[in-house]
Structure formats: C-alpha cells, structure tokens
Amino acid sequence: MSDNEIEDKHGNIIHQGDYVATRIRGGTHEGNVEEIITDQQRADELNVRNPPKVRFENKNGKMVAHNPGTLEIDNDKTE
C-alpha cells in the first residue's frame, strides 16, 4: 500500500466515486466517496479528526467522515 492508497476493511483500495457503507448504531451510513482526506491541513479545514478519513454524503444528505478501515466497498452500487 502506498501513501495515497487508502483501503477498506477487506483491503480493497478506496477511490473517489466508490460506493461505501458502514454499520453504525443499528443502521448504516452509505454513499459515494466524495473525498479522501489524508493530510491534517485539509482535516482541520473540515473539522475532521485523525486523518485518514473517507468523506461522503449519507442517505440523509449529511456529510460524514469515517475511518477507512470501518468501510466496505459495494461494487454493485459504485458509479
């Protein structure tokens, strides 16, 4: 894995546009990856802690950022 390759919990490389999902509080957060945050400066701009984070809009229209290791790529829904 190079510095620019962020992996999901199964070791698949996450790219912008991939459809990702994670279980959270009895439900799921899922959506298409809009940004992969790898540097602290960008994280500070977005008030995101502890990069790397994968940022996407969930089904409720809210932008969320998750640790890549908690996500799964759903290739059937990727754009």
mmJSON file of the N, C-alpha and C atoms, coordinates in Angstrom:
{"data_MODEL":{"atom_site":{
"group_PDB":["ATOM","ATOM","ATOM","ATOM","ATOM","ATOM","ATOM","ATOM","ATOM","ATOM","ATOM","ATOM","ATOM","ATOM","ATOM","ATOM","ATOM","ATOM","ATOM","ATOM","ATOM","ATOM","ATOM","ATOM","ATOM","ATOM","ATOM","ATOM","ATOM","ATOM","ATOM","ATOM","ATOM","ATOM","ATOM","ATOM","ATOM","ATOM","ATOM","ATOM","ATOM","ATOM","ATOM","ATOM","ATOM","ATOM","ATOM","ATOM","ATOM","ATOM","ATOM","ATOM","ATOM","ATOM","ATOM","ATOM","ATOM","ATOM","ATOM","ATOM","ATOM","ATOM","ATOM","ATOM","ATOM","ATOM","ATOM","ATOM","ATOM","ATOM","ATOM","ATOM","ATOM","ATOM","ATOM","ATOM","ATOM","ATOM","ATOM","ATOM","ATOM","ATOM","ATOM","ATOM","ATOM","ATOM","ATOM","ATOM","ATOM","ATOM","ATOM","ATOM","ATOM","ATOM","ATOM","ATOM","ATOM","ATOM","ATOM","ATOM","ATOM","ATOM","ATOM","ATOM","ATOM","ATOM","ATOM","ATOM","ATOM","ATOM","ATOM","ATOM","ATOM","ATOM","ATOM","ATOM","ATOM","ATOM","ATOM","ATOM","ATOM","ATOM","ATOM","ATOM","ATOM","ATOM","ATOM","ATOM","ATOM","ATOM","ATOM","ATOM","ATOM","ATOM","ATOM","ATOM","ATOM","ATOM","ATOM","ATOM","ATOM","ATOM","ATOM","ATOM","ATOM","ATOM","ATOM","ATOM","ATOM","ATOM","ATOM","ATOM","ATOM","ATOM","ATOM","ATOM","ATOM","ATOM","ATOM","ATOM","ATOM","ATOM","ATOM","ATOM","ATOM","ATOM","ATOM","ATOM","ATOM","ATOM","ATOM","ATOM","ATOM","ATOM","ATOM","ATOM","ATOM","ATOM","ATOM","ATOM","ATOM","ATOM","ATOM","ATOM","ATOM","ATOM","ATOM","ATOM","ATOM","ATOM","ATOM","ATOM","ATOM","ATOM","ATOM","ATOM","ATOM","ATOM","ATOM","ATOM","ATOM","ATOM","ATOM","ATOM","ATOM","ATOM","ATOM","ATOM","ATOM","ATOM","ATOM","ATOM","ATOM","ATOM","ATOM","ATOM","ATOM","ATOM","ATOM","ATOM","ATOM","ATOM","ATOM","ATOM","ATOM","ATOM","ATOM","ATOM","ATOM","ATOM","ATOM","ATOM","ATOM","ATOM","ATOM","ATOM","ATOM"],
"id":[1,2,3,4,5,6,7,8,9,10,11,12,13,14,15,16,17,18,19,20,21,22,23,24,25,26,27,28,29,30,31,32,33,34,35,36,37,38,39,40,41,42,43,44,45,46,47,48,49,50,51,52,53,54,55,56,57,58,59,60,61,62,63,64,65,66,67,68,69,70,71,72,73,74,75,76,77,78,79,80,81,82,83,84,85,86,87,88,89,90,91,92,93,94,95,96,97,98,99,100,101,102,103,104,105,106,107,108,109,110,111,112,113,114,115,116,117,118,119,120,121,122,123,124,125,126,127,128,129,130,131,132,133,134,135,136,137,138,139,140,141,142,143,144,145,146,147,148,149,150,151,152,153,154,155,156,157,158,159,160,161,162,163,164,165,166,167,168,169,170,171,172,173,174,175,176,177,178,179,180,181,182,183,184,185,186,187,188,189,190,191,192,193,194,195,196,197,198,199,200,201,202,203,204,205,206,207,208,209,210,211,212,213,214,215,216,217,218,219,220,221,222,223,224,225,226,227,228,229,230,231,232,233,234,235,236,237],
"type_symbol":["N","C","C","N","C","C","N","C","C","N","C","C","N","C","C","N","C","C","N","C","C","N","C","C","N","C","C","N","C","C","N","C","C","N","C","C","N","C","C","N","C","C","N","C","C","N","C","C","N","C","C","N","C","C","N","C","C","N","C","C","N","C","C","N","C","C","N","C","C","N","C","C","N","C","C","N","C","C","N","C","C","N","C","C","N","C","C","N","C","C","N","C","C","N","C","C","N","C","C","N","C","C","N","C","C","N","C","C","N","C","C","N","C","C","N","C","C","N","C","C","N","C","C","N","C","C","N","C","C","N","C","C","N","C","C","N","C","C","N","C","C","N","C","C","N","C","C","N","C","C","N","C","C","N","C","C","N","C","C","N","C","C","N","C","C","N","C","C","N","C","C","N","C","C","N","C","C","N","C","C","N","C","C","N","C","C","N","C","C","N","C","C","N","C","C","N","C","C","N","C","C","N","C","C","N","C","C","N","C","C","N","C","C","N","C","C","N","C","C","N","C","C","N","C","C","N","C","C","N","C","C","N","C","C","N","C","C"],
"label_atom_id":["N","CA","C","N","CA","C","N","CA","C","N","CA","C","N","CA","C","N","CA","C","N","CA","C","N","CA","C","N","CA","C","N","CA","C","N","CA","C","N","CA","C","N","CA","C","N","CA","C","N","CA","C","N","CA","C","N","CA","C","N","CA","C","N","CA","C","N","CA","C","N","CA","C","N","CA","C","N","CA","C","N","CA","C","N","CA","C","N","CA","C","N","CA","C","N","CA","C","N","CA","C","N","CA","C","N","CA","C","N","CA","C","N","CA","C","N","CA","C","N","CA","C","N","CA","C","N","CA","C","N","CA","C","N","CA","C","N","CA","C","N","CA","C","N","CA","C","N","CA","C","N","CA","C","N","CA","C","N","CA","C","N","CA","C","N","CA","C","N","CA","C","N","CA","C","N","CA","C","N","CA","C","N","CA","C","N","CA","C","N","CA","C","N","CA","C","N","CA","C","N","CA","C","N","CA","C","N","CA","C","N","CA","C","N","CA","C","N","CA","C","N","CA","C","N","CA","C","N","CA","C","N","CA","C","N","CA","C","N","CA","C","N","CA","C","N","CA","C","N","CA","C","N","CA","C","N","CA","C","N","CA","C","N","CA","C","N","CA","C","N","CA","C","N","CA","C"],
"label_alt_id":[null,null,null,null,null,null,null,null,null,null,null,null,null,null,null,null,null,null,null,null,null,null,null,null,null,null,null,null,null,null,null,null,null,null,null,null,null,null,null,null,null,null,null,null,null,null,null,null,null,null,null,null,null,null,null,null,null,null,null,null,null,null,null,null,null,null,null,null,null,null,null,null,null,null,null,null,null,null,null,null,null,null,null,null,null,null,null,null,null,null,null,null,null,null,null,null,null,null,null,null,null,null,null,null,null,null,null,null,null,null,null,null,null,null,null,null,null,null,null,null,null,null,null,null,null,null,null,null,null,null,null,null,null,null,null,null,null,null,null,null,null,null,null,null,null,null,null,null,null,null,null,null,null,null,null,null,null,null,null,null,null,null,null,null,null,null,null,null,null,null,null,null,null,null,null,null,null,null,null,null,null,null,null,null,null,null,null,null,null,null,null,null,null,null,null,null,null,null,null,null,null,null,null,null,null,null,null,null,null,null,null,null,null,null,null,null,null,null,null,null,null,null,null,null,null,null,null,null,null,null,null,null,null,null,null,null,null],
"label_comp_id":["MET","MET","MET","SER","SER","SER","ASP","ASP","ASP","ASN","ASN","ASN","GLU","GLU","GLU","ILE","ILE","ILE","GLU","GLU","GLU","ASP","ASP","ASP","LYS","LYS","LYS","HIS","HIS","HIS","GLY","GLY","GLY","ASN","ASN","ASN","ILE","ILE","ILE","ILE","ILE","ILE","HIS","HIS","HIS","GLN","GLN","GLN","GLY","GLY","GLY","ASP","ASP","ASP","TYR","TYR","TYR","VAL","VAL","VAL","ALA","ALA","ALA","THR","THR","THR","ARG","ARG","ARG","ILE","ILE","ILE","ARG","ARG","ARG","GLY","GLY","GLY","GLY","GLY","GLY","THR","THR","THR","HIS","HIS","HIS","GLU","GLU","GLU","GLY","GLY","GLY","ASN","ASN","ASN","VAL","VAL","VAL","GLU","GLU","GLU","GLU","GLU","GLU","ILE","ILE","ILE","ILE","ILE","ILE","THR","THR","THR","ASP","ASP","ASP","GLN","GLN","GLN","GLN","GLN","GLN","ARG","ARG","ARG","ALA","ALA","ALA","ASP","ASP","ASP","GLU","GLU","GLU","LEU","LEU","LEU","ASN","ASN","ASN","VAL","VAL","VAL","ARG","ARG","ARG","ASN","ASN","ASN","PRO","PRO","PRO","PRO","PRO","PRO","LYS","LYS","LYS","VAL","VAL","VAL","ARG","ARG","ARG","PHE","PHE","PHE","GLU","GLU","GLU","ASN","ASN","ASN","LYS","LYS","LYS","ASN","ASN","ASN","GLY","GLY","GLY","LYS","LYS","LYS","MET","MET","MET","VAL","VAL","VAL","ALA","ALA","ALA","HIS","HIS","HIS","ASN","ASN","ASN","PRO","PRO","PRO","GLY","GLY","GLY","THR","THR","THR","LEU","LEU","LEU","GLU","GLU","GLU","ILE","ILE","ILE","ASP","ASP","ASP","ASN","ASN","ASN","ASP","ASP","ASP","LYS","LYS","LYS","THR","THR","THR","GLU","GLU","GLU"],
"label_asym_id":["A","A","A","A","A","A","A","A","A","A","A","A","A","A","A","A","A","A","A","A","A","A","A","A","A","A","A","A","A","A","A","A","A","A","A","A","A","A","A","A","A","A","A","A","A","A","A","A","A","A","A","A","A","A","A","A","A","A","A","A","A","A","A","A","A","A","A","A","A","A","A","A","A","A","A","A","A","A","A","A","A","A","A","A","A","A","A","A","A","A","A","A","A","A","A","A","A","A","A","A","A","A","A","A","A","A","A","A","A","A","A","A","A","A","A","A","A","A","A","A","A","A","A","A","A","A","A","A","A","A","A","A","A","A","A","A","A","A","A","A","A","A","A","A","A","A","A","A","A","A","A","A","A","A","A","A","A","A","A","A","A","A","A","A","A","A","A","A","A","A","A","A","A","A","A","A","A","A","A","A","A","A","A","A","A","A","A","A","A","A","A","A","A","A","A","A","A","A","A","A","A","A","A","A","A","A","A","A","A","A","A","A","A","A","A","A","A","A","A","A","A","A","A","A","A","A","A","A","A","A","A","A","A","A","A","A","A"],
"label_entity_id":["1","1","1","1","1","1","1","1","1","1","1","1","1","1","1","1","1","1","1","1","1","1","1","1","1","1","1","1","1","1","1","1","1","1","1","1","1","1","1","1","1","1","1","1","1","1","1","1","1","1","1","1","1","1","1","1","1","1","1","1","1","1","1","1","1","1","1","1","1","1","1","1","1","1","1","1","1","1","1","1","1","1","1","1","1","1","1","1","1","1","1","1","1","1","1","1","1","1","1","1","1","1","1","1","1","1","1","1","1","1","1","1","1","1","1","1","1","1","1","1","1","1","1","1","1","1","1","1","1","1","1","1","1","1","1","1","1","1","1","1","1","1","1","1","1","1","1","1","1","1","1","1","1","1","1","1","1","1","1","1","1","1","1","1","1","1","1","1","1","1","1","1","1","1","1","1","1","1","1","1","1","1","1","1","1","1","1","1","1","1","1","1","1","1","1","1","1","1","1","1","1","1","1","1","1","1","1","1","1","1","1","1","1","1","1","1","1","1","1","1","1","1","1","1","1","1","1","1","1","1","1","1","1","1","1","1","1"],
"label_seq_id":[1,1,1,2,2,2,3,3,3,4,4,4,5,5,5,6,6,6,7,7,7,8,8,8,9,9,9,10,10,10,11,11,11,12,12,12,13,13,13,14,14,14,15,15,15,16,16,16,17,17,17,18,18,18,19,19,19,20,20,20,21,21,21,22,22,22,23,23,23,24,24,24,25,25,25,26,26,26,27,27,27,28,28,28,29,29,29,30,30,30,31,31,31,32,32,32,33,33,33,34,34,34,35,35,35,36,36,36,37,37,37,38,38,38,39,39,39,40,40,40,41,41,41,42,42,42,43,43,43,44,44,44,45,45,45,46,46,46,47,47,47,48,48,48,49,49,49,50,50,50,51,51,51,52,52,52,53,53,53,54,54,54,55,55,55,56,56,56,57,57,57,58,58,58,59,59,59,60,60,60,61,61,61,62,62,62,63,63,63,64,64,64,65,65,65,66,66,66,67,67,67,68,68,68,69,69,69,70,70,70,71,71,71,72,72,72,73,73,73,74,74,74,75,75,75,76,76,76,77,77,77,78,78,78,79,79,79],
"pdbx_PDB_ins_code":[null,null,null,null,null,null,null,null,null,null,null,null,null,null,null,null,null,null,null,null,null,null,null,null,null,null,null,null,null,null,null,null,null,null,null,null,null,null,null,null,null,null,null,null,null,null,null,null,null,null,null,null,null,null,null,null,null,null,null,null,null,null,null,null,null,null,null,null,null,null,null,null,null,null,null,null,null,null,null,null,null,null,null,null,null,null,null,null,null,null,null,null,null,null,null,null,null,null,null,null,null,null,null,null,null,null,null,null,null,null,null,null,null,null,null,null,null,null,null,null,null,null,null,null,null,null,null,null,null,null,null,null,null,null,null,null,null,null,null,null,null,null,null,null,null,null,null,null,null,null,null,null,null,null,null,null,null,null,null,null,null,null,null,null,null,null,null,null,null,null,null,null,null,null,null,null,null,null,null,null,null,null,null,null,null,null,null,null,null,null,null,null,null,null,null,null,null,null,null,null,null,null,null,null,null,null,null,null,null,null,null,null,null,null,null,null,null,null,null,null,null,null,null,null,null,null,null,null,null,null,null,null,null,null,null,null,null],
"Cartn_x":[0.85,0.0,0.882,0.702,1.45,0.749,1.392,0.828,-0.525,-0.771,-2.007,-3.109,-2.83,-3.834,-4.455,-5.736,-6.483,-7.351,-7.346,-8.038,-9.244,-10.265,-11.425,-11.067,-12.034,-11.736,-11.374,-11.574,-11.213,-9.936,-9.276,-8.032,-8.209,-9.447,-9.694,-9.378,-8.728,-8.369,-9.619,-9.825,-10.978,-10.604,-11.48,-11.289,-12.462,-12.229,-13.314,-14.375,-15.655,-16.753,-17.209,-16.376,-16.787,-17.985,-18.842,-19.977,-19.522,-19.544,-19.083,-20.189,-20.069,-21.061,-20.377,-20.963,-20.514,-21.709,-21.688,-22.758,-22.482,-23.533,-23.397,-24.703,-24.637,-25.784,-27.05,-26.926,-28.084,-28.539,-27.865,-28.209,-26.954,-26.976,-25.793,-25.605,-24.37,-24.027,-23.509,-24.03,-23.59,-23.711,-22.849,-22.885,-21.64,-21.584,-20.443,-19.354,-18.127,-16.99,-16.82,-16.835,-16.6,-15.163,-14.546,-13.177,-12.513,-11.213,-10.402,-9.423,-9.561,-8.765,-7.547,-6.364,-5.146,-4.209,-4.404,-3.485,-4.201,-3.443,-4.008,-4.554,-3.922,-4.401,-5.823,-6.087,-7.437,-8.401,-7.969,-8.816,-9.218,-8.282,-8.582,-9.609,-9.501,-10.448,-11.873,-12.016,-13.33,-13.75,-12.95,-13.214,-13.32,-12.408,-12.342,-11.111,-11.263,-10.149,-9.458,-8.179,-7.368,-7.454,-6.936,-6.919,-6.069,-6.247,-7.1,-8.572,-9.42,-10.865,-11.431,-12.526,-13.245,-14.534,-14.751,-15.887,-16.912,-18.174,-19.248,-20.56,-21.534,-22.868,-23.713,-24.283,-25.085,-26.492,-27.324,-28.66,-29.568,-29.194,-29.969,-29.467,-28.482,-27.949,-26.903,-26.423,-25.419,-24.038,-23.059,-21.684,-21.114,-20.546,-19.948,-18.528,-17.684,-16.304,-16.035,-15.56,-15.313,-13.886,-13.408,-12.127,-12.253,-11.284,-11.385,-11.506,-10.889,-10.914,-12.266,-13.229,-14.578,-15.516,-15.062,-15.921,-15.797,-16.851,-16.845,-17.264,-16.548,-16.921,-17.997,-19.062,-20.12,-19.982,-19.299,-19.034,-20.299,-21.391,-22.634,-23.264,-22.919,-23.503,-22.53,-21.259,-20.263,-20.588,-20.434,-20.739,-19.728],
"Cartn_y":[-1.181,0.0,1.226,2.132,3.382,4.395,5.547,6.572,7.074,7.019,7.561,6.522,5.284,4.234,3.946,4.241,4.02,2.791,1.865,0.586,0.46,-0.273,-0.591,-1.755,-2.237,-3.274,-4.625,-4.788,-6.029,-5.885,-4.719,-4.495,-3.982,-3.631,-3.065,-1.574,-1.085,0.326,1.154,2.199,3.084,4.231,4.495,5.593,6.563,7.789,8.76,8.207,8.294,7.775,6.383,5.639,4.315,4.452,3.452,3.407,2.613,3.256,2.616,2.595,1.677,1.569,1.107,1.498,1.019,0.94,-0.037,-0.17,0.819,1.481,2.425,2.521,2.323,2.452,1.767,0.548,-0.213,0.083,0.969,1.303,1.286,2.042,2.144,3.578,3.923,5.124,4.601,5.114,4.666,5.787,5.771,6.783,6.699,7.577,7.629,8.515,8.036,8.766,10.076,11.173,12.48,12.932,12.498,12.941,11.964,11.781,11.017,12.008,12.197,13.192,12.497,12.912,12.262,13.206,14.517,15.43,16.247,16.613,17.297,18.678,19.369,20.703,20.633,19.713,19.55,19.092,18.212,17.742,18.919,19.799,20.974,21.882,22.047,22.88,22.35,21.033,20.395,19.975,20.333,19.921,18.407,17.705,16.25,15.869,14.924,14.495,13.261,13.179,11.972,11.383,12.101,11.515,10.244,9.336,9.475,9.212,9.904,9.735,9.697,8.977,8.921,9.707,10.708,11.614,11.356,11.226,11.009,11.521,11.71,12.149,10.915,10.821,9.639,9.78,8.775,8.756,9.858,10.503,11.614,12.965,12.957,14.19,14.866,14.18,14.731,14.242,15.158,14.757,14.079,12.902,12.147,11.755,11.558,11.127,9.932,8.854,7.62,7.135,6.376,5.703,4.692,4.654,3.735,2.273,1.888,0.501,0.024,0.926,0.534,0.386,0.782,0.821,-0.44,-0.699,-1.756,-1.135,-1.465,-1.002,-1.923,-1.341,-2.107,-1.857,-2.767,-2.598,-2.577,-3.142,-3.149,-1.762,-0.889,0.449,1.549,1.217,2.215,2.816,4.162,4.87,4.525],
"Cartn_z":[0.0,0.0,0.0,-0.969,-0.988,-0.089,0.099,0.976,0.484,-0.818,-1.38,-1.513,-1.164,-1.294,0.063,0.181,1.405,1.183,2.142,1.97,2.888,2.401,3.232,4.16,4.916,5.907,5.302,4.005,3.326,2.504,2.601,1.873,0.464,0.069,-1.257,-1.238,-2.264,-2.331,-2.615,-1.798,-1.938,-2.87,-3.849,-4.79,-4.678,-5.092,-5.167,-6.113,-5.717,-6.527,-6.127,-5.373,-4.902,-3.966,-3.968,-3.04,-1.825,-0.658,0.563,1.607,2.557,3.63,4.903,6.03,7.329,8.26,9.146,10.141,11.255,11.713,12.812,13.583,14.881,15.782,15.278,14.877,14.442,13.024,12.323,10.946,10.096,9.015,8.163,7.691,7.453,6.701,5.38,4.291,2.975,1.978,0.972,-0.07,-0.933,-1.935,-2.847,-2.267,-2.308,-1.766,-2.524,-1.781,-2.38,-2.204,-1.093,-0.818,0.135,-0.063,0.861,1.486,2.781,3.493,4.083,3.641,4.112,4.853,4.727,5.395,6.473,7.49,8.653,8.294,7.346,6.965,6.416,5.516,4.954,6.042,6.903,8.002,8.891,9.184,10.006,9.325,8.009,7.26,7.386,7.468,7.508,8.912,9.917,11.306,11.44,10.791,10.837,11.648,12.549,13.393,12.836,13.121,12.903,11.494,10.483,9.145,9.129,8.189,7.011,7.32,6.59,6.674,5.256,5.107,3.837,4.051,3.211,3.376,2.271,2.687,1.716,2.28,1.393,1.789,2.044,3.262,3.583,3.002,3.224,2.615,3.146,4.266,4.813,4.328,3.444,2.893,3.762,4.783,5.687,5.276,5.279,5.0,6.237,6.052,7.144,6.751,7.754,7.52,8.421,7.827,8.575,8.359,9.331,9.175,8.037,7.141,6.011,6.427,7.523,7.969,8.458,8.609,9.027,7.835,6.656,5.468,4.624,3.845,2.837,1.51,0.456,-0.883,-1.422,-1.988,-2.655,-4.145,-4.843,-6.266,-7.107,-6.617,-7.365,-7.437,-6.495,-6.455,-6.812,-7.066,-7.42,-8.773,-8.836,-10.094,-11.165],
"occupancy":[1.0,1.0,1.0,1.0,1.0,1.0,1.0,1.0,1.0,1.0,1.0,1.0,1.0,1.0,1.0,1.0,1.0,1.0,1.0,1.0,1.0,1.0,1.0,1.0,1.0,1.0,1.0,1.0,1.0,1.0,1.0,1.0,1.0,1.0,1.0,1.0,1.0,1.0,1.0,1.0,1.0,1.0,1.0,1.0,1.0,1.0,1.0,1.0,1.0,1.0,1.0,1.0,1.0,1.0,1.0,1.0,1.0,1.0,1.0,1.0,1.0,1.0,1.0,1.0,1.0,1.0,1.0,1.0,1.0,1.0,1.0,1.0,1.0,1.0,1.0,1.0,1.0,1.0,1.0,1.0,1.0,1.0,1.0,1.0,1.0,1.0,1.0,1.0,1.0,1.0,1.0,1.0,1.0,1.0,1.0,1.0,1.0,1.0,1.0,1.0,1.0,1.0,1.0,1.0,1.0,1.0,1.0,1.0,1.0,1.0,1.0,1.0,1.0,1.0,1.0,1.0,1.0,1.0,1.0,1.0,1.0,1.0,1.0,1.0,1.0,1.0,1.0,1.0,1.0,1.0,1.0,1.0,1.0,1.0,1.0,1.0,1.0,1.0,1.0,1.0,1.0,1.0,1.0,1.0,1.0,1.0,1.0,1.0,1.0,1.0,1.0,1.0,1.0,1.0,1.0,1.0,1.0,1.0,1.0,1.0,1.0,1.0,1.0,1.0,1.0,1.0,1.0,1.0,1.0,1.0,1.0,1.0,1.0,1.0,1.0,1.0,1.0,1.0,1.0,1.0,1.0,1.0,1.0,1.0,1.0,1.0,1.0,1.0,1.0,1.0,1.0,1.0,1.0,1.0,1.0,1.0,1.0,1.0,1.0,1.0,1.0,1.0,1.0,1.0,1.0,1.0,1.0,1.0,1.0,1.0,1.0,1.0,1.0,1.0,1.0,1.0,1.0,1.0,1.0,1.0,1.0,1.0,1.0,1.0,1.0,1.0,1.0,1.0,1.0,1.0,1.0,1.0,1.0,1.0,1.0,1.0,1.0],
"B_iso_or_equiv":[0.0,0.0,0.0,0.0,0.0,0.0,0.0,0.0,0.0,0.0,0.0,0.0,0.0,0.0,0.0,0.0,0.0,0.0,0.0,0.0,0.0,0.0,0.0,0.0,0.0,0.0,0.0,0.0,0.0,0.0,0.0,0.0,0.0,0.0,0.0,0.0,0.0,0.0,0.0,0.0,0.0,0.0,0.0,0.0,0.0,0.0,0.0,0.0,0.0,0.0,0.0,0.0,0.0,0.0,0.0,0.0,0.0,0.0,0.0,0.0,0.0,0.0,0.0,0.0,0.0,0.0,0.0,0.0,0.0,0.0,0.0,0.0,0.0,0.0,0.0,0.0,0.0,0.0,0.0,0.0,0.0,0.0,0.0,0.0,0.0,0.0,0.0,0.0,0.0,0.0,0.0,0.0,0.0,0.0,0.0,0.0,0.0,0.0,0.0,0.0,0.0,0.0,0.0,0.0,0.0,0.0,0.0,0.0,0.0,0.0,0.0,0.0,0.0,0.0,0.0,0.0,0.0,0.0,0.0,0.0,0.0,0.0,0.0,0.0,0.0,0.0,0.0,0.0,0.0,0.0,0.0,0.0,0.0,0.0,0.0,0.0,0.0,0.0,0.0,0.0,0.0,0.0,0.0,0.0,0.0,0.0,0.0,0.0,0.0,0.0,0.0,0.0,0.0,0.0,0.0,0.0,0.0,0.0,0.0,0.0,0.0,0.0,0.0,0.0,0.0,0.0,0.0,0.0,0.0,0.0,0.0,0.0,0.0,0.0,0.0,0.0,0.0,0.0,0.0,0.0,0.0,0.0,0.0,0.0,0.0,0.0,0.0,0.0,0.0,0.0,0.0,0.0,0.0,0.0,0.0,0.0,0.0,0.0,0.0,0.0,0.0,0.0,0.0,0.0,0.0,0.0,0.0,0.0,0.0,0.0,0.0,0.0,0.0,0.0,0.0,0.0,0.0,0.0,0.0,0.0,0.0,0.0,0.0,0.0,0.0,0.0,0.0,0.0,0.0,0.0,0.0,0.0,0.0,0.0,0.0,0.0,0.0],
"pdbx_formal_charge":[null,null,null,null,null,null,null,null,null,null,null,null,null,null,null,null,null,null,null,null,null,null,null,null,null,null,null,null,null,null,null,null,null,null,null,null,null,null,null,null,null,null,null,null,null,null,null,null,null,null,null,null,null,null,null,null,null,null,null,null,null,null,null,null,null,null,null,null,null,null,null,null,null,null,null,null,null,null,null,null,null,null,null,null,null,null,null,null,null,null,null,null,null,null,null,null,null,null,null,null,null,null,null,null,null,null,null,null,null,null,null,null,null,null,null,null,null,null,null,null,null,null,null,null,null,null,null,null,null,null,null,null,null,null,null,null,null,null,null,null,null,null,null,null,null,null,null,null,null,null,null,null,null,null,null,null,null,null,null,null,null,null,null,null,null,null,null,null,null,null,null,null,null,null,null,null,null,null,null,null,null,null,null,null,null,null,null,null,null,null,null,null,null,null,null,null,null,null,null,null,null,null,null,null,null,null,null,null,null,null,null,null,null,null,null,null,null,null,null,null,null,null,null,null,null,null,null,null,null,null,null,null,null,null,null,null,null],
"auth_seq_id":[1,1,1,2,2,2,3,3,3,4,4,4,5,5,5,6,6,6,7,7,7,8,8,8,9,9,9,10,10,10,11,11,11,12,12,12,13,13,13,14,14,14,15,15,15,16,16,16,17,17,17,18,18,18,19,19,19,20,20,20,21,21,21,22,22,22,23,23,23,24,24,24,25,25,25,26,26,26,27,27,27,28,28,28,29,29,29,30,30,30,31,31,31,32,32,32,33,33,33,34,34,34,35,35,35,36,36,36,37,37,37,38,38,38,39,39,39,40,40,40,41,41,41,42,42,42,43,43,43,44,44,44,45,45,45,46,46,46,47,47,47,48,48,48,49,49,49,50,50,50,51,51,51,52,52,52,53,53,53,54,54,54,55,55,55,56,56,56,57,57,57,58,58,58,59,59,59,60,60,60,61,61,61,62,62,62,63,63,63,64,64,64,65,65,65,66,66,66,67,67,67,68,68,68,69,69,69,70,70,70,71,71,71,72,72,72,73,73,73,74,74,74,75,75,75,76,76,76,77,77,77,78,78,78,79,79,79],
"auth_comp_id":["MET","MET","MET","SER","SER","SER","ASP","ASP","ASP","ASN","ASN","ASN","GLU","GLU","GLU","ILE","ILE","ILE","GLU","GLU","GLU","ASP","ASP","ASP","LYS","LYS","LYS","HIS","HIS","HIS","GLY","GLY","GLY","ASN","ASN","ASN","ILE","ILE","ILE","ILE","ILE","ILE","HIS","HIS","HIS","GLN","GLN","GLN","GLY","GLY","GLY","ASP","ASP","ASP","TYR","TYR","TYR","VAL","VAL","VAL","ALA","ALA","ALA","THR","THR","THR","ARG","ARG","ARG","ILE","ILE","ILE","ARG","ARG","ARG","GLY","GLY","GLY","GLY","GLY","GLY","THR","THR","THR","HIS","HIS","HIS","GLU","GLU","GLU","GLY","GLY","GLY","ASN","ASN","ASN","VAL","VAL","VAL","GLU","GLU","GLU","GLU","GLU","GLU","ILE","ILE","ILE","ILE","ILE","ILE","THR","THR","THR","ASP","ASP","ASP","GLN","GLN","GLN","GLN","GLN","GLN","ARG","ARG","ARG","ALA","ALA","ALA","ASP","ASP","ASP","GLU","GLU","GLU","LEU","LEU","LEU","ASN","ASN","ASN","VAL","VAL","VAL","ARG","ARG","ARG","ASN","ASN","ASN","PRO","PRO","PRO","PRO","PRO","PRO","LYS","LYS","LYS","VAL","VAL","VAL","ARG","ARG","ARG","PHE","PHE","PHE","GLU","GLU","GLU","ASN","ASN","ASN","LYS","LYS","LYS","ASN","ASN","ASN","GLY","GLY","GLY","LYS","LYS","LYS","MET","MET","MET","VAL","VAL","VAL","ALA","ALA","ALA","HIS","HIS","HIS","ASN","ASN","ASN","PRO","PRO","PRO","GLY","GLY","GLY","THR","THR","THR","LEU","LEU","LEU","GLU","GLU","GLU","ILE","ILE","ILE","ASP","ASP","ASP","ASN","ASN","ASN","ASP","ASP","ASP","LYS","LYS","LYS","THR","THR","THR","GLU","GLU","GLU"],
"auth_asym_id":["A","A","A","A","A","A","A","A","A","A","A","A","A","A","A","A","A","A","A","A","A","A","A","A","A","A","A","A","A","A","A","A","A","A","A","A","A","A","A","A","A","A","A","A","A","A","A","A","A","A","A","A","A","A","A","A","A","A","A","A","A","A","A","A","A","A","A","A","A","A","A","A","A","A","A","A","A","A","A","A","A","A","A","A","A","A","A","A","A","A","A","A","A","A","A","A","A","A","A","A","A","A","A","A","A","A","A","A","A","A","A","A","A","A","A","A","A","A","A","A","A","A","A","A","A","A","A","A","A","A","A","A","A","A","A","A","A","A","A","A","A","A","A","A","A","A","A","A","A","A","A","A","A","A","A","A","A","A","A","A","A","A","A","A","A","A","A","A","A","A","A","A","A","A","A","A","A","A","A","A","A","A","A","A","A","A","A","A","A","A","A","A","A","A","A","A","A","A","A","A","A","A","A","A","A","A","A","A","A","A","A","A","A","A","A","A","A","A","A","A","A","A","A","A","A","A","A","A","A","A","A","A","A","A","A","A","A"],
"auth_atom_id":["N","CA","C","N","CA","C","N","CA","C","N","CA","C","N","CA","C","N","CA","C","N","CA","C","N","CA","C","N","CA","C","N","CA","C","N","CA","C","N","CA","C","N","CA","C","N","CA","C","N","CA","C","N","CA","C","N","CA","C","N","CA","C","N","CA","C","N","CA","C","N","CA","C","N","CA","C","N","CA","C","N","CA","C","N","CA","C","N","CA","C","N","CA","C","N","CA","C","N","CA","C","N","CA","C","N","CA","C","N","CA","C","N","CA","C","N","CA","C","N","CA","C","N","CA","C","N","CA","C","N","CA","C","N","CA","C","N","CA","C","N","CA","C","N","CA","C","N","CA","C","N","CA","C","N","CA","C","N","CA","C","N","CA","C","N","CA","C","N","CA","C","N","CA","C","N","CA","C","N","CA","C","N","CA","C","N","CA","C","N","CA","C","N","CA","C","N","CA","C","N","CA","C","N","CA","C","N","CA","C","N","CA","C","N","CA","C","N","CA","C","N","CA","C","N","CA","C","N","CA","C","N","CA","C","N","CA","C","N","CA","C","N","CA","C","N","CA","C","N","CA","C","N","CA","C","N","CA","C","N","CA","C","N","CA","C","N","CA","C","N","CA","C","N","CA","C"],
"pdbx_PDB_model_num":[1,1,1,1,1,1,1,1,1,1,1,1,1,1,1,1,1,1,1,1,1,1,1,1,1,1,1,1,1,1,1,1,1,1,1,1,1,1,1,1,1,1,1,1,1,1,1,1,1,1,1,1,1,1,1,1,1,1,1,1,1,1,1,1,1,1,1,1,1,1,1,1,1,1,1,1,1,1,1,1,1,1,1,1,1,1,1,1,1,1,1,1,1,1,1,1,1,1,1,1,1,1,1,1,1,1,1,1,1,1,1,1,1,1,1,1,1,1,1,1,1,1,1,1,1,1,1,1,1,1,1,1,1,1,1,1,1,1,1,1,1,1,1,1,1,1,1,1,1,1,1,1,1,1,1,1,1,1,1,1,1,1,1,1,1,1,1,1,1,1,1,1,1,1,1,1,1,1,1,1,1,1,1,1,1,1,1,1,1,1,1,1,1,1,1,1,1,1,1,1,1,1,1,1,1,1,1,1,1,1,1,1,1,1,1,1,1,1,1,1,1,1,1,1,1,1,1,1,1,1,1,1,1,1,1,1,1]
}}}
